[in-house]
Amino acid sequence: MENVLSVFALGGLNEVGKNMYAIECGEEIVVLDCGNKFPDESLLGIDLIIPDISYLEENKDRVSALIVTHGHEDHIGGIPYFLKKVNVPVYATRFTLGLIEIKLKEHRLLRESQLYEINADSTLQIGKLTISFFKVNHSIPDCLGIVFDTPQGTIVHTGDFKFDMTPANDERSDFHRMAEIGKKGVLLLLSESTNAERKGFTPSEHMVGENLENIFMKAKRKIFVSTFASNVSRLQQVIHASYKTKRKVALLGRSMVNVVEVAMSRGYLTVPKGMLIEPRDIDNYPPDMVTILCTGSQGEEMAALSRLSTGNFRDVNVLAEDTVIIAAGPIPGNEKSVSLIVDNLYKLGAHVIYGSGSSSGMHVSGHGYQEDLRLMLTLMKPKYFIPIHGEYRMLHHHCLLAESVGVERDNMFILNNGDVVDIKDSVARSTRVIPAGSTYVDGIDVGNMEFVLRDRKQIAEDGMLMIILPMSKTDNKVLADPEIISRGFVDNNFSELRRGMIRIIMNTIEELHDAERYSWNVKKKQIKRFIQGYIKERTRKEPMIVPILIEI
């Protein structure tokens, strides 16, 4: 729309994960982040969830750029799928580009992708948008907030952040730049809300380093540390503690190996020469001289920590008196999986240290608590405010914080994915919606998957029955009693059910065959309908029924 600036999200509102936001100004659309999130137990067989980008596909001639705030999966995990549909220039910091390149190589897209390095001092001109950046601190290197100077006013997207006064990686938030932006005037602020329910300031990462060193000094055998591979400052702290206690370090898990390689090659991680060893060489060293960095802190079934907890990792075993540190808090929904791993590790006789915050001292969040969020609001002094990156209760609490520092309640928008905020004459309104939602990745298939998931859920809940009918190719008559195969349906009294089903099938075939006007497809549908009714009446279950005709 002419003379209207629009802001919307295709992910990251009323959810944690698959962040994707966009600014639409004139003929230009600039996309911010493109992440994924991982499925819960209800999404059987699904590998990833990414944003629905159908609106951007329909307007791909107007999409000018993808700008990435930082390199976490919930901000970069959907990029390969996005670029396959909308191939635009990608702008990100040096470390973030390294992680994006790994993904693009896996999808064989690197050669045809347009990647451009930016930093906190960069400026981009895209149509009527002048885009600049400011440094923020988070749990991964090279994080940026983004400033859009537009004909309607200044829009700021914070990225993920906290205010850590003693960061382990010395990457401090640029307070002066933020204050300068706020002093000039901010029309609209989009700010992350993950920890909007937690009081105070986020503890410093420096605390974790001190606690790690104390544990390393006391440990008598091997030390396993499981954390987010992307938390490079945490990896550096483990490397430092290992160096002080004269330990070698082995890496387990593909993402851990990939991130360490990128971080070392680009100067974000310092590892003394000769410290890294291969997993197969661990047994060549005394147990008190080995540290193992591994993936799986969220309880992922096939990740290294899960396999270690069940004794299924080649070359490496957790033995009695080994120390296992889970240096990450469980993402909501992962608590059960993490608890199972902790139980298994205790059964192996390991000394297990887990839990976030003060409970273990092994993890602090990378997201700002209430006072961090309030400080950002105070620095920016926005007229309008959109809380992002959080579930509804988080967005609600963030609005309360904004109101406490002077943002008018009528100037706040708690949105759903797809809701659009239009700004005209520096006045913001939300009155329209664009297509938005989730797209599922299932192996090489990418799409809605509604019918596939429905079938999988039905099979998971009530099982499946296959009805195999041998029939004559010449006269279309059934040659023998149908064979009925049950999978996940019933164990007891199946013989009686089977006889009843065979009787219904044969009667149905005979009646329809006598009519001489029904195709085999019609007969299959009728068999399915009658069998479903019969089974539901006798078992109160609704298994998937698959009639199969074999012509002989």
SULVENZI-V363352 format. One record per residue. N is the residue number from 1. OMEGA is omega in radians with two decimals (NA if undefined). NEAR is the number of other ideal C-beta (glycine too) atoms within 12 Angstrom. D_CENTER is the distance of its C-alpha to the mean C-alpha in Angstrom with 1 decimal. Layout:
BEGIN
n | omega | near | d_center
N | OMEGA | NEAR | D_CENTER
N | OMEGA | NEAR | D_CENTER
END
This chain:
BEGIN
n | omega | near | d_center
1 | -3.07 | 15 | 32.9
2 | 3.10 | 13 | 35.6
3 | 3.09 | 17 | 35.6
4 | 3.06 | 26 | 32.4
5 | -3.08 | 39 | 29.3
6 | 3.10 | 38 | 26.1
7 | 3.13 | 43 | 22.7
8 | 3.09 | 40 | 19.8
9 | 3.00 | 45 | 16.1
10 | 3.08 | 45 | 14.3
11 | 3.07 | 42 | 11.0
12 | 3.09 | 48 | 10.5
13 | -3.06 | 40 | 13.7
14 | 3.07 | 28 | 14.1
15 | 2.98 | 37 | 10.5
16 | -3.12 | 35 | 8.1
17 | -3.10 | 38 | 5.1
18 | -3.14 | 43 | 5.8
19 | 3.07 | 45 | 8.9
20 | -3.10 | 50 | 12.0
21 | -3.12 | 49 | 15.5
22 | 3.02 | 48 | 19.0
23 | -3.14 | 47 | 22.6
24 | -3.08 | 39 | 25.3
25 | -3.10 | 34 | 28.7
26 | -3.13 | 22 | 31.6
27 | -3.06 | 17 | 30.8
28 | 2.97 | 29 | 27.8
29 | 3.08 | 37 | 24.1
30 | -3.09 | 42 | 21.9
31 | 3.12 | 47 | 18.1
32 | 3.09 | 50 | 16.0
33 | 3.08 | 50 | 12.6
34 | -3.01 | 48 | 10.5
35 | 3.03 | 43 | 6.7
36 | 2.89 | 36 | 4.2
37 | -3.06 | 37 | 2.1
38 | -3.04 | 30 | 4.5
39 | 2.99 | 28 | 8.0
40 | -3.03 | 19 | 10.6
41 | -3.10 | 17 | 14.1
42 | -3.10 | 16 | 15.4
43 | -2.99 | 25 | 13.6
44 | 3.06 | 21 | 15.9
45 | -3.12 | 21 | 15.3
46 | -3.11 | 30 | 12.3
47 | -3.07 | 24 | 10.1
48 | 2.99 | 32 | 7.2
49 | -3.14 | 37 | 7.1
50 | -3.12 | 43 | 8.1
51 | 2.97 | 49 | 10.7
52 | -3.07 | 32 | 14.3
53 | -3.07 | 39 | 16.3
54 | 3.11 | 22 | 19.7
55 | 3.14 | 31 | 21.3
56 | 3.07 | 38 | 20.6
57 | 3.14 | 26 | 21.9
58 | -3.10 | 16 | 25.0
59 | -3.00 | 24 | 25.6
60 | 3.09 | 21 | 24.5
61 | -3.13 | 14 | 28.0
62 | 3.14 | 25 | 27.3
63 | -2.99 | 34 | 23.8
64 | -3.05 | 33 | 25.0
65 | 2.94 | 38 | 22.1
66 | 3.12 | 46 | 18.5
67 | -3.04 | 46 | 18.3
68 | -3.09 | 52 | 15.4
69 | 3.12 | 45 | 15.5
70 | -2.89 | 48 | 13.9
71 | 3.08 | 45 | 12.1
72 | -3.07 | 47 | 8.8
73 | -3.11 | 38 | 5.8
74 | 3.06 | 43 | 4.6
75 | -3.14 | 48 | 8.3
76 | -2.99 | 42 | 9.3
77 | -3.13 | 37 | 7.2
78 | -3.03 | 44 | 9.1
79 | 3.14 | 49 | 12.3
80 | -3.13 | 34 | 14.2
81 | 3.09 | 37 | 14.0
82 | -3.08 | 45 | 15.1
83 | 3.06 | 36 | 17.9
84 | -3.12 | 26 | 19.2
85 | -3.07 | 29 | 20.0
86 | -3.05 | 35 | 20.8
87 | -3.11 | 26 | 21.9
88 | 3.07 | 35 | 22.4
89 | 3.13 | 25 | 22.9
90 | 3.14 | 39 | 19.9
91 | -3.14 | 36 | 20.7
92 | 3.11 | 44 | 19.1
93 | -3.00 | 40 | 20.5
94 | -3.13 | 29 | 21.8
95 | -3.14 | 39 | 19.2
96 | 3.10 | 44 | 16.3
97 | 3.12 | 35 | 18.3
98 | 3.12 | 36 | 18.7
99 | 3.11 | 43 | 15.0
100 | -3.13 | 45 | 14.9
101 | 3.11 | 30 | 18.1
102 | -3.13 | 32 | 16.8
103 | -3.11 | 39 | 14.3
104 | 3.06 | 28 | 17.2
105 | 3.14 | 19 | 19.6
106 | -3.13 | 18 | 17.7
107 | -3.14 | 24 | 17.8
108 | -3.13 | 13 | 21.4
109 | -2.97 | 24 | 20.9
110 | -3.06 | 21 | 21.8
111 | -3.08 | 13 | 25.5
112 | -3.13 | 17 | 25.2
113 | -3.14 | 28 | 22.6
114 | -3.06 | 22 | 23.9
115 | -3.10 | 33 | 22.5
116 | -3.11 | 23 | 24.1
117 | 3.07 | 25 | 24.0
118 | 3.02 | 32 | 24.3
119 | -3.05 | 25 | 24.9
120 | -3.13 | 28 | 25.8
121 | -3.08 | 15 | 29.3
122 | 3.01 | 23 | 28.3
123 | 3.11 | 19 | 29.4
124 | 3.03 | 28 | 28.5
125 | -3.14 | 16 | 30.7
126 | -3.07 | 32 | 29.2
127 | 3.13 | 24 | 31.7
128 | -3.12 | 23 | 32.7
129 | 2.95 | 33 | 29.6
130 | -2.98 | 23 | 30.2
131 | 3.07 | 33 | 27.0
132 | -2.95 | 33 | 27.1
133 | 3.01 | 37 | 24.8
134 | -3.05 | 37 | 25.0
135 | 3.01 | 35 | 23.6
136 | 3.12 | 44 | 21.4
137 | -3.13 | 44 | 20.5
138 | -3.08 | 48 | 17.0
139 | 3.11 | 41 | 15.7
140 | -3.10 | 48 | 15.6
141 | 2.94 | 42 | 18.6
142 | -3.13 | 39 | 19.7
143 | -3.07 | 45 | 18.0
144 | 2.79 | 47 | 19.7
145 | -3.02 | 41 | 20.5
146 | 3.13 | 47 | 21.9
147 | 3.09 | 41 | 25.3
148 | 2.99 | 43 | 26.5
149 | -3.02 | 28 | 30.3
150 | 3.08 | 32 | 31.2
151 | -3.13 | 24 | 34.5
152 | -3.07 | 32 | 33.4
153 | -3.08 | 28 | 32.5
154 | 3.07 | 35 | 29.8
155 | -3.13 | 45 | 26.1
156 | 3.01 | 49 | 23.8
157 | -3.00 | 49 | 20.0
158 | -2.88 | 53 | 19.4
159 | 3.06 | 48 | 16.0
160 | -3.03 | 46 | 14.5
161 | 2.83 | 47 | 17.7
162 | 3.10 | 41 | 20.1
163 | -3.13 | 37 | 23.8
164 | -3.10 | 34 | 24.6
165 | 3.11 | 20 | 28.3
166 | -3.09 | 23 | 28.3
167 | -3.13 | 36 | 25.1
168 | -3.10 | 37 | 25.1
169 | 3.13 | 34 | 24.5
170 | 3.07 | 17 | 27.1
171 | -3.08 | 33 | 24.7
172 | 3.06 | 26 | 26.0
173 | -3.10 | 33 | 25.1
174 | -3.10 | 26 | 27.8
175 | -3.08 | 24 | 29.6
176 | 3.13 | 15 | 32.5
177 | 3.13 | 25 | 30.6
178 | 3.14 | 38 | 28.7
179 | 3.11 | 19 | 32.1
180 | 3.10 | 20 | 33.7
181 | 3.14 | 33 | 31.1
182 | -3.13 | 29 | 31.7
183 | 3.12 | 15 | 35.5
184 | 3.11 | 20 | 35.6
185 | 3.12 | 22 | 33.9
186 | 3.13 | 39 | 30.4
187 | -3.05 | 36 | 30.4
188 | 3.08 | 43 | 26.7
189 | 2.95 | 47 | 24.0
190 | -3.03 | 50 | 20.3
191 | -3.07 | 51 | 19.0
192 | -2.94 | 47 | 15.8
193 | -2.95 | 47 | 16.3
194 | -3.08 | 43 | 14.0
195 | -3.09 | 41 | 17.2
196 | 3.12 | 39 | 19.7
197 | -3.01 | 26 | 21.1
198 | -3.03 | 29 | 22.0
199 | 3.07 | 16 | 25.5
200 | 3.06 | 21 | 26.8
201 | 3.06 | 24 | 25.3
202 | 3.09 | 40 | 22.4
203 | -3.11 | 36 | 24.2
204 | 3.05 | 29 | 24.6
205 | -3.13 | 41 | 22.9
206 | 3.14 | 26 | 26.6
207 | -3.11 | 29 | 27.0
208 | -3.13 | 44 | 24.7
209 | 3.13 | 32 | 26.7
210 | -3.13 | 23 | 29.9
211 | 3.09 | 31 | 28.7
212 | -3.13 | 43 | 27.4
213 | 3.12 | 27 | 30.9
214 | 3.12 | 21 | 32.7
215 | -3.12 | 32 | 30.8
216 | -3.14 | 35 | 31.4
217 | -3.05 | 19 | 35.1
218 | -3.03 | 19 | 35.5
219 | -3.07 | 31 | 33.7
220 | -3.10 | 20 | 36.2
221 | -3.12 | 28 | 34.2
222 | 3.04 | 41 | 31.0
223 | 3.02 | 42 | 28.0
224 | 3.08 | 51 | 24.5
225 | 3.09 | 51 | 21.7
226 | -3.13 | 50 | 18.1
227 | 3.04 | 49 | 15.7
228 | -3.13 | 39 | 12.6
229 | -3.08 | 43 | 14.0
230 | -3.12 | 41 | 13.3
231 | -3.00 | 43 | 15.5
232 | 3.11 | 45 | 18.6
233 | 3.07 | 40 | 20.9
234 | 3.08 | 44 | 20.2
235 | 3.13 | 48 | 20.9
236 | 3.11 | 36 | 24.1
237 | 3.09 | 40 | 25.2
238 | 3.09 | 44 | 25.0
239 | -3.11 | 35 | 26.9
240 | 3.13 | 29 | 29.5
241 | 3.10 | 36 | 30.0
242 | 3.13 | 37 | 30.5
243 | -3.10 | 25 | 33.0
244 | -3.13 | 21 | 34.9
245 | 3.03 | 28 | 35.3
246 | 3.13 | 19 | 36.1
247 | 2.94 | 37 | 33.2
248 | -3.10 | 33 | 31.7
249 | 3.04 | 42 | 27.9
250 | -3.11 | 37 | 26.2
251 | 3.09 | 41 | 22.6
252 | 3.12 | 39 | 20.7
253 | -3.06 | 34 | 17.6
254 | -3.09 | 20 | 16.9
255 | 3.10 | 36 | 14.2
256 | 3.13 | 38 | 16.6
257 | -3.11 | 25 | 19.5
258 | -3.10 | 25 | 17.9
259 | 3.13 | 38 | 16.9
260 | 3.11 | 39 | 20.3
261 | 3.13 | 25 | 22.1
262 | -3.09 | 33 | 20.7
263 | 3.13 | 37 | 21.3
264 | -3.08 | 26 | 24.8
265 | -3.09 | 20 | 25.8
266 | 2.99 | 24 | 25.0
267 | -3.13 | 17 | 26.5
268 | -3.12 | 33 | 23.7
269 | -3.14 | 37 | 24.4
270 | 3.14 | 22 | 28.0
271 | 3.12 | 28 | 28.9
272 | -3.13 | 18 | 32.6
273 | 3.10 | 9 | 34.2
274 | -3.11 | 11 | 34.4
275 | -3.09 | 29 | 31.9
276 | 3.08 | 30 | 29.2
277 | 3.10 | 26 | 30.3
278 | 3.11 | 20 | 29.1
279 | -3.10 | 31 | 27.9
280 | -3.11 | 14 | 31.0
281 | -3.07 | 19 | 33.2
282 | -3.09 | 35 | 32.1
283 | 3.09 | 20 | 35.1
284 | -3.11 | 15 | 37.4
285 | 3.04 | 24 | 36.9
286 | -3.09 | 14 | 38.0
287 | -3.11 | 26 | 35.1
288 | 3.10 | 22 | 35.6
289 | -3.06 | 27 | 35.0
290 | 2.95 | 39 | 31.4
291 | 3.14 | 44 | 27.9
292 | 3.06 | 48 | 24.9
293 | -3.05 | 51 | 21.5
294 | 3.07 | 45 | 18.8
295 | 3.02 | 40 | 15.1
296 | -3.10 | 43 | 14.0
297 | 3.13 | 41 | 14.1
298 | 3.07 | 36 | 11.5
299 | -3.13 | 35 | 13.8
300 | -2.95 | 32 | 12.2
301 | -3.06 | 23 | 15.3
302 | 3.13 | 20 | 16.0
303 | -2.98 | 34 | 15.2
304 | -3.05 | 40 | 18.3
305 | 3.11 | 46 | 18.8
306 | -3.13 | 33 | 18.6
307 | 3.07 | 30 | 21.1
308 | -3.08 | 39 | 23.2
309 | 3.11 | 39 | 23.5
310 | 3.10 | 22 | 25.1
311 | -3.06 | 18 | 27.2
312 | 3.10 | 18 | 25.6
313 | -3.09 | 28 | 24.9
314 | 3.04 | 14 | 27.5
315 | -3.04 | 19 | 29.7
316 | 3.10 | 32 | 28.2
317 | 2.96 | 29 | 29.0
318 | -3.09 | 40 | 28.5
319 | 3.13 | 24 | 32.0
320 | 3.13 | 18 | 33.9
321 | 2.94 | 19 | 34.0
322 | 3.11 | 32 | 31.0
323 | 3.10 | 40 | 28.7
324 | -3.14 | 44 | 24.9
325 | 3.02 | 43 | 23.0
326 | -3.00 | 43 | 19.4
327 | 3.10 | 46 | 18.7
328 | 3.06 | 39 | 15.5
329 | -3.14 | 35 | 15.1
330 | 3.01 | 28 | 13.1
331 | 3.14 | 30 | 10.2
332 | -3.09 | 24 | 11.8
333 | -3.11 | 21 | 12.0
334 | -3.04 | 29 | 12.1
335 | -3.09 | 20 | 15.6
336 | -3.13 | 18 | 17.5
337 | 3.13 | 29 | 16.0
338 | 3.14 | 35 | 16.7
339 | 3.12 | 20 | 20.1
340 | 3.12 | 22 | 21.1
341 | 3.12 | 38 | 20.5
342 | 3.09 | 32 | 22.6
343 | -3.13 | 19 | 25.2
344 | 3.14 | 26 | 25.5
345 | 3.07 | 36 | 25.8
346 | 3.12 | 20 | 28.6
347 | 3.10 | 16 | 30.3
348 | 3.12 | 26 | 30.5
349 | -3.11 | 19 | 32.4
350 | 2.98 | 35 | 29.9
351 | -2.99 | 26 | 29.8
352 | 3.09 | 34 | 26.3
353 | -3.03 | 34 | 25.1
354 | -3.12 | 37 | 21.9
355 | -3.07 | 23 | 20.7
356 | 3.04 | 31 | 19.7
357 | -3.03 | 23 | 22.2
358 | -3.10 | 15 | 25.9
359 | 3.12 | 16 | 25.6
360 | -3.07 | 25 | 25.1
361 | -3.06 | 27 | 25.2
362 | -3.11 | 41 | 22.5
363 | 2.92 | 38 | 19.6
364 | -3.08 | 46 | 19.4
365 | 3.02 | 36 | 16.6
366 | -3.10 | 46 | 15.8
367 | -3.07 | 44 | 15.8
368 | 2.99 | 43 | 19.3
369 | -3.04 | 34 | 21.1
370 | -3.09 | 30 | 23.6
371 | 3.02 | 23 | 26.2
372 | -3.11 | 41 | 23.9
373 | 3.13 | 47 | 22.8
374 | 3.11 | 29 | 26.5
375 | 3.09 | 31 | 27.6
376 | 3.11 | 48 | 25.3
377 | -3.13 | 39 | 26.8
378 | 3.12 | 26 | 30.3
379 | -3.04 | 33 | 30.0
380 | 3.13 | 41 | 28.8
381 | -3.05 | 28 | 31.1
382 | 2.99 | 37 | 29.5
383 | 3.12 | 29 | 31.5
384 | -3.05 | 40 | 28.5
385 | 3.02 | 43 | 25.1
386 | 3.02 | 44 | 21.7
387 | -3.10 | 44 | 19.2
388 | 3.03 | 50 | 15.6
389 | 3.10 | 48 | 12.1
390 | 3.04 | 38 | 12.9
391 | -2.93 | 28 | 14.1
392 | -3.09 | 21 | 17.7
393 | 3.11 | 22 | 19.5
394 | 3.12 | 34 | 17.9
395 | 3.13 | 38 | 18.9
396 | -3.13 | 21 | 22.3
397 | 3.11 | 27 | 22.9
398 | 3.08 | 45 | 22.1
399 | 3.09 | 34 | 24.7
400 | 3.08 | 25 | 27.1
401 | 3.14 | 35 | 26.7
402 | 3.13 | 39 | 27.3
403 | -3.11 | 20 | 30.4
404 | 3.12 | 21 | 31.7
405 | 2.96 | 27 | 32.0
406 | 3.08 | 18 | 33.7
407 | -3.11 | 32 | 31.3
408 | -3.07 | 16 | 33.0
409 | 3.14 | 16 | 31.3
410 | -3.12 | 16 | 32.2
411 | 3.12 | 26 | 30.3
412 | -3.11 | 34 | 26.8
413 | 2.95 | 35 | 24.4
414 | -2.95 | 29 | 21.8
415 | 2.89 | 38 | 20.2
416 | 3.04 | 26 | 18.1
417 | -3.13 | 34 | 16.0
418 | 3.06 | 29 | 18.9
419 | -3.07 | 28 | 21.5
420 | 2.98 | 33 | 23.5
421 | 3.11 | 41 | 25.4
422 | -3.14 | 30 | 28.5
423 | 3.10 | 35 | 30.7
424 | -3.07 | 21 | 34.3
425 | 3.10 | 14 | 37.1
426 | 3.06 | 23 | 34.6
427 | -3.06 | 21 | 34.1
428 | 3.08 | 33 | 30.6
429 | 3.06 | 22 | 30.2
430 | -3.06 | 28 | 27.6
431 | -3.08 | 17 | 29.3
432 | -3.05 | 18 | 27.4
433 | 3.03 | 20 | 24.2
434 | 3.14 | 31 | 22.6
435 | 3.11 | 23 | 20.6
436 | -3.14 | 30 | 16.9
437 | -3.08 | 29 | 14.4
438 | 3.00 | 36 | 11.9
439 | -3.05 | 38 | 12.5
440 | 3.06 | 34 | 11.8
441 | -3.11 | 30 | 11.9
442 | -3.04 | 23 | 14.4
443 | 3.12 | 13 | 16.0
444 | -3.14 | 10 | 17.8
445 | 3.11 | 17 | 17.7
446 | -3.14 | 27 | 15.7
447 | -3.09 | 24 | 16.6
448 | 3.07 | 21 | 17.1
449 | -3.06 | 29 | 17.9
450 | -3.08 | 17 | 19.6
451 | 3.11 | 12 | 22.7
452 | -3.13 | 20 | 21.2
453 | 3.11 | 24 | 19.0
454 | 3.13 | 18 | 22.2
455 | -3.14 | 21 | 24.2
456 | 3.13 | 26 | 21.9
457 | 3.14 | 22 | 21.9
458 | 3.13 | 24 | 25.7
459 | -3.12 | 26 | 26.2
460 | -3.08 | 21 | 24.2
461 | -3.00 | 19 | 26.2
462 | 3.09 | 25 | 29.6
463 | -3.04 | 26 | 29.8
464 | 3.03 | 27 | 31.6
465 | 3.02 | 37 | 35.2
466 | 3.13 | 27 | 36.5
467 | -3.07 | 37 | 40.0
468 | -3.08 | 25 | 41.8
469 | 3.03 | 33 | 45.0
470 | -3.07 | 20 | 47.5
471 | 3.14 | 25 | 49.6
472 | 3.14 | 18 | 52.5
473 | -3.06 | 13 | 51.9
474 | -3.07 | 9 | 55.4
475 | 3.05 | 12 | 56.0
476 | 3.10 | 23 | 52.5
477 | 3.07 | 22 | 53.5
478 | -3.03 | 31 | 51.5
479 | -3.12 | 21 | 52.9
480 | 3.08 | 16 | 51.9
481 | 3.13 | 18 | 50.0
482 | 3.03 | 34 | 46.3
483 | -3.10 | 22 | 44.1
484 | -3.10 | 34 | 41.4
485 | -3.11 | 21 | 38.4
486 | 3.05 | 29 | 36.2
487 | 3.10 | 19 | 32.6
488 | -3.07 | 19 | 31.0
489 | 3.14 | 32 | 33.6
490 | 3.06 | 24 | 36.6
491 | -3.04 | 12 | 38.6
492 | 3.03 | 10 | 41.7
493 | -3.12 | 14 | 44.4
494 | -3.13 | 22 | 42.8
495 | 3.13 | 14 | 46.3
496 | 3.10 | 16 | 47.6
497 | -3.11 | 27 | 44.6
498 | 3.13 | 26 | 45.0
499 | 3.12 | 18 | 48.7
500 | 3.14 | 23 | 47.9
501 | 3.13 | 39 | 45.2
502 | 3.13 | 26 | 47.6
503 | 3.14 | 20 | 50.4
504 | -3.12 | 31 | 48.2
505 | -3.09 | 37 | 47.0
506 | 3.09 | 26 | 50.6
507 | -3.14 | 22 | 52.0
508 | 3.14 | 32 | 49.4
509 | -3.10 | 34 | 50.1
510 | -3.12 | 20 | 53.8
511 | -3.12 | 19 | 53.8
512 | 3.14 | 27 | 51.8
513 | 3.12 | 23 | 53.7
514 | -3.13 | 14 | 57.0
515 | 3.05 | 14 | 55.9
516 | 3.12 | 11 | 55.5
517 | -3.11 | 10 | 53.2
518 | 3.09 | 20 | 49.7
519 | 3.10 | 15 | 47.4
520 | 3.08 | 24 | 45.5
521 | 3.10 | 13 | 42.2
522 | 3.14 | 19 | 43.9
523 | 3.11 | 33 | 45.1
524 | 3.13 | 27 | 41.6
525 | -3.14 | 18 | 40.3
526 | 3.09 | 27 | 43.2
527 | -3.13 | 39 | 42.8
528 | -3.10 | 29 | 39.2
529 | -3.10 | 20 | 40.1
530 | 3.14 | 28 | 43.1
531 | 3.11 | 39 | 41.3
532 | 3.13 | 27 | 38.3
533 | -3.12 | 19 | 40.9
534 | -3.09 | 30 | 42.9
535 | -3.12 | 33 | 39.9
536 | -3.13 | 17 | 38.5
537 | -3.04 | 15 | 42.0
538 | -3.07 | 22 | 42.5
539 | -3.04 | 26 | 39.2
540 | 3.07 | 11 | 37.1
541 | 3.14 | 25 | 34.3
542 | 3.12 | 26 | 33.0
543 | 3.01 | 34 | 32.0
544 | -3.11 | 28 | 31.1
545 | -3.08 | 38 | 34.5
546 | 3.04 | 26 | 34.9
547 | 3.12 | 36 | 38.5
548 | 3.12 | 22 | 39.3
549 | 3.12 | 28 | 42.7
550 | -3.14 | 19 | 44.4
551 | -3.13 | 17 | 47.4
552 | NA | 16 | 50.2
END
